[in-house]
Amino acid sequence: MKSPNLIGLYVGLVVGALFLAYSLVKYKKAPEYTDMAVIILSCAGAIVGLDLGYVVVTIDDVGLGKLAEHRLPVVLGALAVVWTAVTSLCRTCKQAIASIK
C-alpha cells in the first residue's frame, strides 16, 4: 500500500463526490460544506485506522519496537478510530439528507 493518508483522502473525495451527486440528482440541492468535510475526513480516518490496525497486527515485535508490549491497546485504538469514523459518516449522511429534503 502506498500512503494510507493519500488513499484515505482519495476514498473520501470519491465518497464525497458520490454523495454530492446523489443529493444534487435526487433533491436538487447540495449538502452543506461542513457535511461534505465530515464525510471526506471520516472516510480518510477509517482508512488510516484500518491501515494502523493491519500494520500493528502483522508486523513483528522488532519492527514495532517499544510499542510491541502495547500491541493490544494500539489495535483497540485503531478499531475505535474506524468505528467512530464510520458512525460519524453514517450520522452525517443521514443529517445532511434530512436537512436538504
N, C-alpha and C positions, 0 to 999 in steps of 0.2 A: 504494500500500500504506500502510495507516495506520501502526501501530507494529509493527515486526518482533518486538520483545520481547513484546508482548501476544499477537500472533498465534502466536509460538512457544510461549508459555505455554498458550494455549488448545489448540493442537495436542497439546502434551504432556499436558494434562489429559484430552483425549479419548482419546488412545492409552493413557494410564494407566488410565482407566476401562474401556476395552475389554479391556485385559489383565486387570484385576481381575475383570471379569465372566466372561471366559473361564476364568480359574483357579477361580473360585467354582462355575461350572456344571460344568466338566469334572472338577475334582479335589476339590471341596467344601472347599477351603482357600484362604485369602488369602495372597498373597505378603508377604514382609517389608516393613516400612516403607521401609527403605533401598533395596530393589529398586525400589519404586514411585517414590521420589525420583530415583533414577538414570534411570529411564525417562522421567519428566517432564522432567528437566533435559537429558537427551540430545536429546530432540525439540526443546526450545527452542534448544539450542545449534546443532543442524543448521539450523533455520530462520533463525536470526540469521547463521550463517555463509554460507548461501545468499544472504541479502539483502546482506551485505557484499560478496561476490564480484560480485553483479549490479550493485551501485552503483559499485564501482570499475571494472568493465569498461565501463559505459555512460556514466559522467559524463565531461565534457570536462576538459582539463588545468586550466583556470581554476577550475572548481568543486572540483577536487581539491587545488588549492593546492600547498603544499610537498611533498605526498605524490605528486605527479604523476610524479616521477622514480623513485618506488618502487612503481609500479603492479604490476609482476610479483610482487615479494615479498608484497605485500598479498593479491593473488589466490591465490598459493600458500598463504599462511597461512589464508585463508578456506577453501580446499579441504582443508587439514589439519584444520581445526576440524570441517568437515562429515564427513570420513572418520572421525575419532576419535569423533564423536558417534554415527554410525551403527554403527560397530564396537562401541562400548560398549553401545548399545541392544540389538543382537543378542545379545551375550555375556550381558548381564544377564537378558534374557528366557529364554535357554537355562538359565542357572544357577538362576533362580527356579523354572522348571518342574521342573528336576531335584530341587530341594530340597523341593518340595511334593508330589511323587509318592508 
